[in-house]
Amino acid sequence: MTARLFSGKALALAMESDQKVRAEALPRNPALAVVLVGDDPASRVYVRNKVRACERTSVRSIEITLPYETTEETVLAEVARLNADPEVDGILVQLPLPEHVDASKVVSAIDPAKDVDGFHTTSAGSLLQGLPGFRPCTPAGVMEILKAAEIDPAGKQALVIGRSMIVGKPMALMLLDADATVTIAHSRTPNLPELCRQADIVVAAAGKADLVKAYMVKEGAVVIDVGTNRLPSGRLVGDVAPDVVDRASVMTPVPGGVGPMTIAMLIENTIRSAEGRLGKAH
Ligand SMILES: Nc1nc(=O)c2c([nH]1)NC[C@@H]1CN(c3ccc(C(=O)N[C@@H](CCC(=O)O)C(=O)O)cc3)C=[N+]21
């Protein structure tokens, strides 16, 4: 079988036209504040892509770039200022933070009503309990891709590779909520090939190039590649080996797959936050 490559980029662009209309229907533009501490080159690419998506959707982007040496106290003060600003709808503190700044303390300082990343314990608790709240953007983007590709997880065997707070754990909960039978594999899982071969849906989010190889994949499986690994050459590759395309039915490319959908969901969360704040029901 040769997999259909599902373009997350095309889906993200299609969502943007509706998002722009909604953003422009509000009494003021929705606003997203991004706090970047230090100068990580990978983070800069991501921030630039976000800024461009904001421009295309009429979302105001507020960039706060602080030097690497910034103290935890100063980062917390910045978050407090953005919490109090009625013109700010979403706050994203770019991770990872420098070692001398406690990331969980900073994330928990964000007003949950502005937590468009969905990383606050309140947002995580809402997901766990099936209550409304902001969902983490990457797994939310994967669920949108499955929906657009008309893949219903109900009754399917899903394998999530990776257990991070940002992708793996929320991804497993969302697939479970969609009635999949979910297995979570991680770096200490000894029988990954065996588990992978049983899966109808594989979400690879381990951050390891070529982790998922063709021989591990069931014929006709859906393979979603969340990996973003930068090779020494500068090329961006996922966690899924290229020859998996010969076994899967649907696959997402890197770049152009989950990455653009992560940003589309961030914009979505920001506009929903603004709609709530500005009194428009959703
Ligand atoms: N608080 C926080 N929230 C995040 O969501 C977050 C973060 N910190 N820190 C860094 C990671 C990484 N991440 C990406 C999102 C989109 C692309 C993306 O758009 N990638 C494009 C192009 C990338 C390229 O060409 O370099 C693609 O895959 O096609 C990449 C990486 C979000 N992260």
The ligand as an SDF file (V2000), in Angstrom:
LIG
                    3D

 33 36  0  0  0  0  0  0  0  0999 V2000
    4.9060   26.9120   25.2610 N   0  0  0  0  0  0  0  0  0  0  0  0
    5.1890   26.2190   24.1400 C   0  0  0  0  0  0  0  0  0  0  0  0
    4.1940   25.7610   23.3450 N   0  0  0  0  0  0  0  0  0  0  0  0
    4.4840   25.0550   22.2070 C   0  0  0  0  0  0  0  0  0  0  0  0
    3.5590   24.6350   21.4680 O   0  0  0  0  0  0  0  0  0  0  0  0
    5.8640   24.8270   21.8580 C   0  0  0  0  0  0  0  0  0  0  0  0
    6.8430   25.3540   22.7270 C   0  0  0  0  0  0  0  0  0  0  0  0
    6.4850   26.0130   23.8600 N   0  0  0  0  0  0  0  0  0  0  0  0
    8.1520   25.1800   22.4480 N   0  0  0  0  0  0  0  0  0  0  0  0
    8.5940   24.5980   21.2050 C   0  0  0  0  0  0  0  0  0  0  0  0
    7.6200   23.5700   20.6570 C   0  0  0  0  0  0  0  0  0  0  0  0
    7.8040   23.2670   19.1970 C   0  0  0  0  0  0  0  0  0  0  0  0
    6.5690   23.6460   18.5340 N   0  0  0  0  0  0  0  0  0  0  0  0
    6.3780   23.7140   17.1470 C   0  0  0  0  0  0  0  0  0  0  0  0
    5.1990   24.1460   16.5840 C   0  0  0  0  0  0  0  0  0  0  0  0
    5.0400   24.2700   15.2190 C   0  0  0  0  0  0  0  0  0  0  0  0
    6.0810   23.9450   14.3660 C   0  0  0  0  0  0  0  0  0  0  0  0
    5.8980   24.1170   12.9060 C   0  0  0  0  0  0  0  0  0  0  0  0
    5.0910   24.9000   12.4360 O   0  0  0  0  0  0  0  0  0  0  0  0
    6.6520   23.4170   12.0590 N   0  0  0  0  0  0  0  0  0  0  0  0
    6.5640   23.5460   10.6220 C   0  0  0  0  0  0  0  0  0  0  0  0
    7.8180   24.1270    9.9920 C   0  0  0  0  0  0  0  0  0  0  0  0
    9.0690   24.0980   10.8030 C   0  0  0  0  0  0  0  0  0  0  0  0
   10.3320   24.4430   10.0630 C   0  0  0  0  0  0  0  0  0  0  0  0
   10.3160   24.5690    8.8460 O   0  0  0  0  0  0  0  0  0  0  0  0
   11.3440   24.5770   10.7640 O   0  0  0  0  0  0  0  0  0  0  0  0
    6.2280   22.2020   10.0160 C   0  0  0  0  0  0  0  0  0  0  0  0
    6.3480   21.1810   10.7050 O   0  0  0  0  0  0  0  0  0  0  0  0
    5.8580   22.1760    8.8470 O   0  0  0  0  0  0  0  0  0  0  0  0
    7.2580   23.4830   14.9040 C   0  0  0  0  0  0  0  0  0  0  0  0
    7.4040   23.3520   16.2760 C   0  0  0  0  0  0  0  0  0  0  0  0
    5.7180   24.1630   19.4860 C   0  0  0  0  0  0  0  0  0  0  0  0
    6.2540   24.1280   20.7190 N   0  0  0  0  0  0  0  0  0  0  0  0
  1  2  1  0
  2  3  2  0
  2  8  1  0
  3  4  1  0
  4  5  2  0
  4  6  1  0
  6  7  2  0
  6 33  1  0
  7  8  1  0
  7  9  1  0
  9 10  1  0
 10 11  1  0
 11 12  1  0
 11 33  1  0
 12 13  1  0
 13 14  1  0
 13 32  1  0
 14 15  1  0
 14 31  2  0
 15 16  2  0
 16 17  1  0
 17 18  1  0
 17 30  2  0
 18 19  2  0
 18 20  1  0
 20 21  1  0
 21 22  1  0
 21 27  1  0
 22 23  1  0
 23 24  1  0
 24 25  2  0
 24 26  1  0
 27 28  2  0
 27 29  1  0
 30 31  1  0
 32 33  2  0
M  CHG  1  33   1
M  END
$$$$
